[in-house]
Amino acid sequence: MPVEFLGIGATNDGTETRARSGPAFDPEFTLALARAHEASGWDRVLTAYGSGSPDPAQAAAYIADHTERLQLLLAHRPNVSYPTFTAKTVATLDAMSGGRLTLHVITGGNDHEQQREGDTLPKDRRYDRTREAIQIMKRAWTEREPWDFHGEHYDFTDFALDVEPAQKPRPRVSFGGSSEAAYKVGAEEADIYALWGEPLAGTAEQIATITQLAKEAGRPAPTFQVAFRPILGRTEEEAWEKAHATVARIQERTAGGQQLTRRHRLTDPENAGSQRLLAIEGERHDRALWTVTSKVTGGAGNSTALVGTPETVAAALMDYYDLGVRILSARGYDLLEDATQFGEQVIPLVRQEVARRDAAA
């Protein structure tokens, strides 16, 4: 079965190990990184969302206009625009890019970060709002006659979207979260369910939960995605030296409790996904998973590492493929160099093994 690779469409060179060297939106770096992904075999890149970050929709449009094949995963928070407007933005971008857009809907697990943009809705109610927003966008992309919606969070009449997305019947909707409320909404509404890199047992548990909830909702399970931070070396020893050096640089930047971003604090995170990452006991798991990179950042999003040679990391990714994961997300700490290295050295190994299995089936 096909496997897809998701990278990061960052707009500057800043990471947990280094402060950015230029503005938040650096046009030259943005294109260099996107083109490096396209040239080295990645399928798509994510344009991420933060309350003070560059607009991911405009970043996605910029990347789409300067690449030929690379697909885009556009991050969006339902609190920042009415879903009819978001549907219009996505449909326009999809038409403009020739059908290369997927929407990643973020409910938001940090009250303070949500409140920066005026969102005071409690977390569980935010998931109810997310459900309505996804339902509205799906209808907007597929219905041609005017229609009404009267929900708890959104209420409008006689809406019809004139611009049609290039993808039929509509662009895919990606979703993530690790709370019970998130599992339910994602199982019922999402085409793709994004998970963070946990040990194989924890990942299998989440996949089983979401699959069962989807079955109860009368729909197939979403496609599963898992995200990691690859740390590669020519030998195992070199990879682990690089891993420990990476953590040392992160610790230098967080000395005295300094936060790496405004979106995530180093201790006591509110969101269930980060809490799950910090609750993982031990540092090394399965074939190559290392949790120290996550613990030193407070479980900040995609933060667990896969450490080893390209062959080791590819084999570790295949372990997740065997669980049913079909989208593998990866982002290094040196964005440009690591995207090229992973694309040239790891992606071909995984694709070759998937093809071999498909041919033998």
N, C-alpha and C positions, 0 to 999 in steps of 0.2 A: 504494500500500500504506500502511496506517496508520503514523503516526509518534507516538511517545510522548515526554513530557517529564518528566524526573526532577529534582526540587529537593532541598533539604536540610531535614530536620525537626529543626533545631538546637534545643537546650533552653536556650540562652542567646545573648547577642548578641556573644560574643567571636569574632574572626577573626584572621587574620594581621596585620591592620592596626590592631587595637585589642584591649585587654584587656577581658574581660567586665565589665559594670557591676554585676552582681548574682551570685546563687548559680549553681552549675553547673546546677541544675534550677530554672529560673524559669518557673513555670506560666503567668503572663500572657504572657511573651514567646513561649513555646512555642506557645500557641494563636494569638497574633496572627500569627506567622509561618506556621503551618499554614493559617490562614484566608485569609491573603494569597495563598498558593499556590492554594488552592481557588477563590478569587474571580477570579483572573487567568489561569485556563486551564491550569494544570499538571495532569498526570495523577496523579503520586504524589510522595512525599517519602521520603527515607532517614533512618531513625533509626540513627545511627552507633554504632560500638563502640570503646571504649578501656578499658584495664585499670582506670582510676579514674573513668571517666565515668558519668553516670546510666545505669541499666539501659535499653537500647534497647527491650526488649520492653514494659516498663511505659510508656515514653514513647510507643510506638506505640499502646498501648491507650488512653492518655489522649487522643491526637490523634484516634483513630478514634471515640471516644465523643463528641467535640465537633465533628466534621465530618460531612458527609453523603455526599459523593462522593469525596473525596480518598483515593487508595490509599496503602498503606504498603509500603516496602521495609525489612524488618527485618534489620539486620546481626547476624551471629552467628559466634562462633569455636567450632569443635568441641571445643576443649580445656576449655571452661568448664562443660559439662554433658553428661551421657550422651545419645546421640541419641534414645533413646526418650522422654526427658523433653523434649527440644527439640521433637520431633514433637508431643507433647501441648500444649506451649505454643503452637506455631504453629497447630495445628488449633483450639484454643480461641479464639485471637485471630481466626482467619479466620471462625469461626462467629459470633463476637461482632460483627465488623465487617461481616458480610453478604458475605464473599468478597472483601475488599479487600487481602489480605496476600500479599506475595511475600517469600521468604527469601533473603537475600544471605549466602552462606557465605564466611568469611574464613579462609584457612589460616594466615596470619601470616608475615611476612617478616623480622621483627626478633626475634632471639633474646632480647635483654634485655627487650623488652616482653612476650614470651610468658612469660618466667620470673617476671615480676611476679605472675603468677597460677599459678605452680607448674608450668608446662609446660617440660620440659627435653628434649623430643623434637627430634632434628635436623630441619632444614627438609625434606629430601626425604621423610623418614618422616612428617612432618606431612601431606604431600600424600596419602600412602597412607591415613592416618587419615581425612582429609577424604573420600576416595572411599568408604570404608566408611560414614562417617556419613551421606552423601547417600543411599547405597543403602538404608540402614536407614530413614531418614525417608520416602523414597518408598514403601517397602513398608508402613510404619506407617500412612500416610495412605490407602492403597488396599486393603489386605488386611483382611478382617473376621474371619477365623478365626485362632486363635493360631498362632504360628510361631516358629521358632528361628533364631538367627544365631550362627555360630562363625567369627569372623575373627581377624586378627592383633591388632587393637586393641580389638574389642568381642566379648563372648561372653555370650549369654543364651538362655533357653529359655521357651517358652510365653507369648510376649508378644502381647497384642491391645489395640489402642487403641479405647476406647469412644467417645470424642468424634470426630466426623467433621468435616473441614473443609467449609465451604460450597461451595468450588470443586470441580468434578468434572473429571477424576478426582482432582486434588490441586492445591495451590498450586504456582506456579512456583518454581524454584530458580535463583538468580542466583549468579555466581561470577566471580572475577577473578584475574589473575596474569599475569606476563610471562616466566616461566621455562619451560624445556622440560617440566618436571614439571607445571607449572600448565596449560599448553596441553593436555596429554594428559588430565588429570583433567577439565578443563572441557569438552573436546570430547566426552568419553565420558559425562558425567553431567549437565551443566548445561543448563537451558532458555534462559538468558541469559548471555552472556559480556561482562563489563564491562572496557573498555579505557580507559586514560588518553589524553588528547589529544596525539597525536603528529602530525607532518606527514602529509599524505595518503599518501605512499609507504610510510612505516612502518606506518601503520594498515592499508593494503591488504595488506602483507606478513603482518601478524599474522592478519588475517581469512582469508587464503588458507591459512596453516598450520593454523589451528584447523578450518577447513572440511574440509581434507584428512584430518585426524585423525578428525573425526567420520564422514566417509565410510568410513574404514578400520574404524571401530567399528560400522558398519552402521546409523548413525542420521543424521537430518538435522542440518545445522549449527545451532548455537544462534542465537538472536536476538542481534545485536551492539549494544552500548551504548558510547558514547564520552563522556567527561566533560571539561568546560572551565570556565574562569573568565571570564565575559563582562565586558568593560569598555566601556560604551556612552557615546556622546556625540551631541549634535545634529549635529555635523559631525565629519569625520575628525580635524581639528586638535584639537577639544575632547576627543575620545576618547583621543588619544595624550597630551595633557596630563594627563588623568586617569590614564592608565596609568603614566606616569612618576612622578606624585605617589603612586600606590599603592605602587610599588616603594620610593620614598623612605621611606614610613611603615613598610614591612616592614623595611627596613634599620635604621631607628631602633630597632625592637623587637628586632632580632637583633644589635645592636652588641655587640662583645666576645665573640661566639660564643654568645650566649644563645639557648637553644632556645625555639621557639614552643609546643611541646607536649612532654610526656614520651614520646610515642610515636615521635618521629622526630628524628634528629640532623641538623644542618645539613651535615655533610660525611660522605663515605664511607658512604652508606646500604647496608644489607645486601640489600635486596630488589631483584629484577631490574627491576621497573617503574620505580623511582626511578633506577636506574643507566641505563636506556634514556633517560629524560628528560634526565638530565645529560649524556649522550653526544651529544645532538643538537647539531650544529654550526650556528653562526649564531643570530641572534635572531629574525628574521622569516621566516616560511614561508608559502607558498601565498597564500591571499587575505587572511587576517587573523590567523594564528597567531603568537603572541609567546611566547618561551620564558623571558624574563628573570624573570617572576614565579615560574617553577619553579626557576630556578638560585639565586635568593636565599633559597629555602626548603629547599634541599637535595633538590629533586625530591620534595617531600612530597605524595604522593597526587595528587589532582585539583588541579593547580597551573599548567598552561599556560593562557594567556589567549587569547581571541578579542577583538580590539580594533577598534572602528569604529562607524559609525552602525548603527542597527537593521537597515537594509537590507543593509549589508556583512556583518554578523554572520549574518543569516538566509541570505544567499547562501553564506557559508562553511559553515554547517551543512548546506545542501543538497549541498555538495561531498562531505560525509561520507555523507549519505543516498545519493548516487550510488554510493558504495563498497559499499552494502548495510547501513549502520547504520540501525537502526529505533528506537533509544531514545537520546535526546539528553539528557545530564545537564549541568546548569549550576548554578553557585553563585557569587554575587557576594561582594564584600568588605564591603558594607553589606547584611546579610542581608535585612532587611525591605524597604528601599527598592529594592534590586536585584531581588528576587524579583518585586515588583509591576511594575517597569519592564520587565524581560525578558518577563514574562507578557503585558503589554499591548502591547508594541511589537515583540517578536521572534517569539513563538510564533504569532500570527495570520499573519504573513508566510510562515512555513514551512508552516503548515497549508494556506494558500491555494495555495502552489506545488505541494504534494503533491497536493491535490485537482485542480488544473488538469491535472497530468500524468496522474492516474488517469482523468480524464474524456476525455483525448485518446488514451489507450491503446486 
